[in-house]
Amino acid sequence: MRCVIARFPFDLFKHEVEASMKGVKPEPVTGESVIIGRRVYPVKQVGEVITRQDRRDFSAAEVTRALGRLGFTCRSVPVPVAPVEPSPLEAASAALGAPGA
């Protein structure tokens, strides 16, 4: 498949990406990720390996789009959920315990 990453054209094939990542230890995932084989890699790490470019030269979205089109499962960054503050009545009820306990 033909794709453009960091303004450079690449012909990527799923089996070639899998072969390139074989034996590469996954870094800790802190952002967008992709599943290759049974491993979860950061998309920037995969982009660096398959393009041989510095990670600062391309965006995670470019690599995610290309890998998704090749059939890989890509995951976005989970959105943090803000904790819900209990109301004063709920806080007092929790402090006193459940009725009949």
Protein Blocks (a to p, Z undefined) as FASTA:
>chain_A
ZZdeehiacdddfklmmmmmgopacdddfbdcddehjbccdfklmmmmmnopafklpcfk
lmmmmmmmnopacdddddddddddddfklmmmmmnopehZZ
